[in-house]
Every structure is written in C-alpha cells, then in structure tokens.
C-alpha cells in the first residue's frame, strides 16, 4: 500500500501563516519581531490582524519568505516559545 504525500513546497517561496494568541496591543509586534529573525526583509505593513468575535483572541495573517522546511519548523517553534501564541497554522 503506497502512502500519498501532500504537495511538496518549492523553496524559496512566500509562505502564508496564521498566528493566534490572546488579544493584546503588542501581539502583532511580538509576531513581527520573531518573523524578522527568520526573514529580515519581512514587511510588517503586509500583516493583517483580526480579533475574535468576543475580542479575547487575535489572529494575525502574514506571508514570509521561506527558504526551507526546517526554517518553517523553527519559526513555528520560536513563535510558540514566546508563550503568547496559542496556535500557528
């Protein structure tokens, strides 16, 4: 029985992610700070933020320049390591 793999990503590419955390004024800035460690050319003006219906959480959508799967994994881990990020998708 063969396993079907999902589509492979061709690197480098612009890789979209959504970062969800507790709603706070500086959350987008914290996300930007982490992303710029992995993509120094990241433009925070390209980021969009959306509060949850009850404003308890905020989701931030960004697209960063990804160069490898390991870079993406390390970025996800660094975002979660802030202690402020609940989920990265």
Secondary structure, DSSP 8 states (H G I E B T S, - for coil): ----------SSEEEEEEEEEE--TTHHHHHHHHHHHH-TT--GGG-EEEE-TTSSEEEEEEEEEE--HHHHHHHHHHHHHTS-EEEE-
